[in-house]
Amino acid sequence: MLNNPTKFLFLMTLMSGTLISVSANSWFGAWIGLEINLLSFIPLMTNSSNLLSTEASLKYFLTQALASATLLFTIILSALIFSSPSSLLLTNSYLNILINSSLLLKMGAAPFHFWFPGVMEGLNWMNGLMLMTWQKIAPLMLLSYNLNLNTFIFFTIVLSVTIGSLGGLNQTSLRKILAYSSINHLGWLIAALTLGENLWGIYFAIYVFLSSTIIFMLQSFKLFHVSQVFSLNYTPPVIKFSLFVTLLSLGGLPPFIGFFPKWIIIQSLTEANLPLLVTLMVVMTLITLFYYLRTGFGAFMLTYSESLWSFTTSQNSITHIIALTLAMISTLGLTFSTIMYHIF
């Protein structure tokens, strides 16, 4: 991507669109930033040699255009009602729900998630990573301006966690599994936003790190489906360890760093006297751990075979070292952060 000057230009405008949205002091400014971001991402998605990417970019454009139109309509309506288009804070609950719905559609949270797995399936790994991470920053920040834990947001959190867990059970495509996992994490992110922006920042940073680690390894070994995981029989055990430990960390298994933000959110929600929400979120997240375990089960449990004559190229060696380093951060991050907390 960076070798292509046109794509590099679109990548820069995509980032600037997000920054415009985040730093805007009016809804019109935020809308303009979202549009710049959308129109920059479409050319990055398209690939003339892959029909699926063309279909994915069309799906993405239509849903984002619908969300943008709804957002703009609500902004104009609020300006007509309150005569204050510069205000980022809306007091009318119906307008609030309309704006929140358009932002939830933009990021792909349930019940507006219908486009997300299909679009992910048509993208390469780098574009998929961008869709799962960077493209969520602006909608989440804008959502935080008008976010209260009312009935609508409560059901959005529960639906996102539930659909993200159950939707991934019958998938064989790794891209769709990560898409449903992203919907599940969106439920946790929205819950974190209702508690405070610090929690959201911690959760999102760790989610981006773990997603980037997994996608780096999946791209390195050209893995796209669960059945291809069996082809890892001839790769070093260290690589299999790195990949599946990071997957379990993304699912939030306690010894790993992926559990750290979930731990904080569980504690904060409990202190906020929301035991029902905590219980639903934890139970549903256990299901995501099940399909991560199922993905790695073959590589963990089946017989490992290795040829007598194995030649390792320097590129593979570098990939192995990077993968192992990232996996060690994922594995030992929680332990080190706990030790540092007690020391300082």
C-alpha positions as CSV (number, residue, x, y, z in Angstrom):
1,M,0.0,0.0,0.0
2,L,2.8,2.5,0.9
3,N,4.5,1.8,-2.4
4,N,1.5,3.2,-4.2
5,P,1.4,7.0,-4.0
6,T,-2.4,7.2,-4.7
7,K,-3.2,4.8,-2.0
8,F,-0.9,6.6,0.4
9,L,-2.7,9.8,-0.4
10,F,-6.1,8.2,0.4
11,L,-4.6,6.8,3.6
12,M,-3.6,10.2,4.7
13,T,-7.0,11.7,3.9
14,L,-8.7,8.8,5.7
15,M,-6.7,9.6,8.9
16,S,-7.3,13.4,8.5
17,G,-11.1,12.7,8.1
18,T,-11.1,10.9,11.5
19,L,-9.1,13.7,13.1
20,I,-11.5,16.3,11.7
21,S,-14.5,14.4,13.2
22,V,-12.8,14.0,16.6
23,S,-11.7,17.6,16.9
24,A,-14.9,19.2,15.5
25,N,-16.9,21.5,17.7
26,S,-20.2,21.1,15.8
27,W,-22.1,18.2,14.3
28,F,-21.7,19.7,10.8
29,G,-17.9,19.6,11.2
30,A,-18.1,16.0,12.5
31,W,-20.3,15.0,9.5
32,I,-17.8,16.5,7.1
33,G,-15.0,14.5,8.7
34,L,-16.9,11.3,8.5
35,E,-17.6,11.9,4.8
36,I,-13.9,12.6,4.0
37,N,-13.1,9.4,5.9
38,L,-15.7,7.3,4.0
39,L,-14.7,8.7,0.5
40,S,-11.0,7.9,1.3
41,F,-11.7,4.4,2.4
42,I,-13.6,3.3,-0.6
43,P,-10.6,3.5,-3.1
44,L,-8.5,1.7,-0.5
45,M,-11.0,-1.2,-0.4
46,T,-11.4,-1.7,-4.2
47,N,-9.1,-4.1,-6.0
48,S,-9.7,-4.7,-9.8
49,S,-8.4,-8.3,-9.6
50,N,-10.9,-9.3,-6.8
51,L,-14.6,-9.1,-7.4
52,L,-15.4,-9.6,-3.7
53,S,-13.6,-6.4,-2.8
54,T,-15.8,-4.5,-5.3
55,E,-18.9,-6.0,-3.8
56,A,-17.6,-5.2,-0.2
57,S,-16.9,-1.6,-1.2
58,L,-20.4,-1.1,-2.7
59,K,-22.0,-2.6,0.5
60,Y,-19.9,-0.4,2.7
61,F,-20.7,2.7,0.6
62,L,-24.4,2.2,0.7
63,T,-24.6,1.5,4.5
64,Q,-22.3,4.4,5.3
65,A,-24.2,6.8,3.0
66,L,-27.5,5.8,4.7
67,A,-25.9,6.5,8.1
68,S,-24.5,9.8,6.9
69,A,-27.8,10.8,5.5
70,T,-29.6,10.0,8.8
71,L,-26.9,11.9,10.7
72,L,-27.2,15.0,8.5
73,F,-31.1,14.9,8.6
74,T,-31.0,14.8,12.4
75,I,-28.4,17.6,12.6
76,I,-30.6,19.8,10.3
77,L,-33.7,18.9,12.3
78,S,-32.1,19.7,15.6
79,A,-30.9,23.1,14.1
80,L,-34.4,23.9,13.1
81,I,-35.9,22.9,16.5
82,F,-33.3,24.4,18.8
83,S,-31.8,27.1,16.5
84,S,-28.3,26.1,17.7
85,P,-26.5,24.0,15.1
86,S,-23.2,24.5,16.8
87,S,-24.1,22.6,19.9
88,L,-22.8,19.1,20.2
89,L,-25.1,18.3,23.1
90,L,-28.7,17.4,22.3
91,T,-31.5,17.4,24.9
92,N,-34.3,15.8,22.8
93,S,-34.3,12.0,23.5
94,Y,-35.7,11.2,20.0
95,L,-33.0,13.2,18.2
96,N,-30.5,11.6,20.5
97,I,-31.6,8.1,19.5
98,L,-31.5,9.0,15.8
99,I,-27.9,10.4,16.1
100,N,-26.8,7.4,18.2
101,S,-28.4,5.0,15.7
102,S,-26.6,6.5,12.7
103,L,-23.2,6.3,14.6
104,L,-23.9,2.7,15.6
105,L,-24.7,1.9,12.0
106,K,-21.4,3.5,10.9
107,M,-19.3,1.4,13.3
108,G,-21.3,-1.8,12.8
109,A,-22.7,-2.4,16.3
110,A,-25.8,-4.6,16.7
111,P,-28.6,-4.3,15.8
112,F,-27.1,-2.4,12.8
113,H,-24.4,-5.0,12.2
114,F,-25.9,-6.6,9.1
115,W,-23.3,-5.2,6.7
116,F,-20.1,-5.8,8.7
117,P,-19.3,-9.5,8.3
118,G,-20.1,-9.4,4.5
119,V,-17.8,-6.4,4.0
120,M,-15.0,-8.0,6.1
121,E,-15.2,-11.2,3.9
122,G,-14.4,-9.2,0.8
123,L,-11.4,-7.3,2.1
124,N,-7.7,-8.3,2.5
125,W,-6.2,-8.5,6.0
126,M,-4.8,-4.9,6.1
127,N,-8.1,-3.3,5.0
128,G,-9.9,-5.6,7.4
129,L,-7.7,-4.4,10.3
130,M,-8.4,-0.8,9.3
131,L,-12.2,-1.4,9.3
132,M,-12.0,-3.1,12.7
133,T,-9.9,-0.5,14.4
134,W,-9.3,2.9,12.8
135,Q,-12.8,3.2,11.3
136,K,-14.4,2.9,14.7
137,I,-12.5,5.8,16.4
138,A,-14.6,8.7,15.0
139,P,-18.1,7.1,15.6
140,L,-17.2,6.0,19.1
141,M,-15.9,9.5,20.0
142,L,-19.0,11.2,18.6
143,L,-21.2,8.6,20.4
144,S,-19.5,9.6,23.7
145,Y,-20.9,13.1,23.5
146,N,-24.5,12.1,23.9
147,L,-24.2,8.8,25.7
148,N,-26.3,7.9,28.7
149,L,-27.0,4.4,29.9
150,N,-30.7,4.4,28.9
151,T,-32.8,1.5,27.7
152,F,-31.7,1.9,24.0
153,I,-28.0,1.8,24.9
154,F,-28.5,-1.0,27.3
155,F,-30.1,-3.2,24.6
156,T,-27.5,-2.1,22.1
157,I,-24.7,-3.4,24.5
158,V,-26.5,-6.7,25.2
159,L,-27.4,-7.3,21.5
160,S,-23.8,-6.5,20.4
161,V,-22.3,-8.9,22.9
162,T,-24.9,-11.6,22.1
163,I,-24.8,-11.4,18.3
164,G,-21.0,-11.1,18.3
165,S,-20.8,-14.3,20.3
166,L,-23.5,-16.4,18.7
167,G,-22.8,-15.2,15.1
168,G,-19.3,-16.6,15.1
169,L,-20.3,-20.1,16.1
170,N,-21.1,-21.4,12.7
171,Q,-18.4,-19.6,10.7
172,T,-15.5,-21.2,8.9
173,S,-14.0,-18.0,7.5
174,L,-11.4,-16.4,9.8
175,R,-12.4,-12.9,8.6
176,K,-16.0,-13.5,9.6
177,I,-14.9,-14.9,12.9
178,L,-12.9,-11.7,13.6
179,A,-15.8,-9.6,12.3
180,Y,-18.2,-11.1,14.9
181,S,-15.5,-10.8,17.5
182,S,-15.3,-7.1,16.7
183,I,-19.1,-6.8,17.1
184,N,-18.7,-8.4,20.5
185,H,-15.9,-6.1,21.5
186,L,-18.0,-3.1,20.4
187,G,-20.5,-4.1,23.1
188,W,-17.7,-3.8,25.7
189,L,-16.5,-0.6,24.2
190,I,-19.9,1.1,24.4
191,A,-20.3,-0.1,28.0
192,A,-16.8,1.4,28.7
193,L,-17.9,4.7,27.1
194,T,-20.9,4.9,29.5
195,L,-18.5,4.6,32.4
196,G,-15.8,7.1,31.2
197,E,-13.4,7.9,28.3
198,N,-10.4,6.5,30.2
199,L,-11.8,3.0,30.3
200,W,-12.6,3.2,26.6
201,G,-9.1,4.3,25.7
202,I,-7.5,1.4,27.6
203,Y,-9.8,-1.2,26.1
204,F,-9.5,0.2,22.6
205,A,-5.6,0.3,22.8
206,I,-5.3,-3.3,23.9
207,Y,-7.9,-4.4,21.3
208,V,-6.0,-2.7,18.5
209,F,-2.7,-4.3,19.7
210,L,-4.2,-7.8,19.8
211,S,-6.1,-7.5,16.5
212,S,-2.9,-6.2,14.8
213,T,-0.9,-9.1,16.2
214,I,-3.4,-11.7,15.0
215,I,-3.8,-10.2,11.5
216,F,0.0,-9.8,11.1
217,M,0.3,-13.6,11.7
218,L,-2.7,-14.6,9.6
219,Q,-1.4,-12.5,6.7
220,S,2.2,-13.8,7.1
221,F,0.9,-17.4,6.7
222,K,-1.9,-16.6,4.2
223,L,-4.6,-18.0,6.4
224,F,-8.2,-17.1,5.6
225,H,-10.3,-20.2,6.7
226,V,-10.4,-22.4,9.7
227,S,-9.5,-25.5,7.6
228,Q,-6.2,-23.8,6.6
229,V,-5.2,-23.9,10.3
230,F,-4.4,-27.6,9.8
231,S,-1.7,-26.6,7.3
232,L,0.2,-25.1,10.2
233,N,1.4,-28.7,11.0
234,Y,4.7,-28.0,9.4
235,T,5.3,-24.6,11.0
236,P,7.3,-24.3,14.2
237,P,5.3,-24.9,17.4
238,V,6.4,-21.4,18.6
239,I,4.3,-19.8,15.8
240,K,1.2,-21.9,16.6
241,F,1.7,-21.0,20.3
242,S,2.0,-17.3,19.3
243,L,-1.2,-17.3,17.2
244,F,-3.5,-19.1,19.5
245,V,-2.3,-17.5,22.7
246,T,-3.1,-14.1,21.1
247,L,-6.5,-15.4,20.0
248,L,-7.3,-16.5,23.5
249,S,-6.0,-13.1,24.8
250,L,-8.4,-11.4,22.4
251,G,-11.2,-13.5,23.9
252,G,-10.3,-12.3,27.4
253,L,-8.9,-15.4,29.0
254,P,-7.7,-14.3,32.5
255,P,-3.9,-14.9,32.5
256,F,-3.4,-12.9,29.3
257,I,-3.4,-9.1,28.8
258,G,-6.8,-9.2,26.9
259,F,-8.5,-9.9,30.3
260,F,-7.1,-6.6,31.8
261,P,-9.5,-4.1,30.2
262,K,-12.4,-6.5,30.7
263,W,-11.5,-6.9,34.3
264,I,-11.6,-3.1,34.8
265,I,-15.0,-2.8,33.0
266,I,-16.5,-5.7,35.0
267,Q,-15.3,-4.0,38.3
268,S,-16.6,-0.5,37.2
269,L,-20.0,-1.9,36.1
270,T,-20.3,-3.8,39.4
271,E,-19.6,-0.6,41.3
272,A,-22.2,1.2,39.2
273,N,-24.7,-1.4,40.4
274,L,-25.3,-3.1,37.1
275,P,-25.0,-6.8,37.9
276,L,-27.4,-8.0,35.2
277,L,-25.5,-6.3,32.4
278,V,-22.1,-7.6,33.7
279,T,-23.5,-11.2,33.9
280,L,-24.9,-11.1,30.4
281,M,-21.6,-9.6,29.0
282,V,-19.4,-12.2,30.8
283,V,-21.6,-15.2,29.8
284,M,-21.8,-14.2,26.2
285,T,-18.0,-13.5,26.0
286,L,-17.3,-17.0,27.2
287,I,-18.9,-18.2,23.9
288,T,-16.4,-16.3,21.9
289,L,-13.7,-18.1,23.8
290,F,-15.3,-21.4,22.7
291,Y,-14.9,-20.6,19.0
292,Y,-11.4,-19.3,19.5
293,L,-10.6,-22.6,21.2
294,R,-12.3,-24.5,18.4
295,T,-10.2,-22.7,15.8
296,G,-7.0,-23.7,17.6
297,F,-8.0,-27.1,18.7
298,G,-6.7,-28.9,15.6
299,A,-3.3,-27.2,15.8
300,F,-3.1,-27.8,19.5
301,M,-4.2,-31.4,19.8
302,L,-3.4,-33.2,16.6
303,T,-0.1,-34.9,15.9
304,Y,2.7,-32.5,15.1
305,S,4.9,-33.4,12.1
306,E,8.1,-31.9,10.9
307,S,10.3,-32.8,7.9
308,L,13.8,-33.9,8.5
309,W,15.1,-31.4,5.9
310,S,13.8,-28.0,6.9
311,F,15.2,-24.9,5.4
312,T,14.2,-21.6,7.1
313,T,14.6,-18.4,5.2
314,S,15.7,-15.2,6.9
315,Q,12.3,-13.7,6.2
316,N,10.6,-16.5,8.0
317,S,13.0,-16.2,10.9
318,I,12.2,-12.5,11.3
319,T,8.5,-13.3,11.1
320,H,8.9,-15.9,13.8
321,I,10.8,-13.5,16.1
322,I,8.2,-10.8,15.7
323,A,5.4,-13.2,16.3
324,L,7.0,-14.6,19.4
325,T,7.7,-11.1,20.8
326,L,4.1,-10.0,20.3
327,A,2.8,-13.2,21.8
328,M,5.0,-12.8,24.9
329,I,3.7,-9.2,25.4
330,S,0.2,-10.6,25.1
331,T,0.9,-13.5,27.5
332,L,2.9,-11.7,30.2
333,G,1.5,-8.2,29.8
334,L,-1.1,-8.6,32.6
335,T,1.5,-10.0,35.0
336,F,4.0,-7.1,34.3
337,S,1.3,-4.4,34.6
338,T,0.2,-5.8,37.9
339,I,3.8,-5.9,39.2
340,M,4.4,-2.3,38.0
341,Y,1.2,-1.2,39.6
342,H,2.2,-2.6,43.0
343,I,5.8,-1.2,42.7
344,F,4.8,2.4,41.8
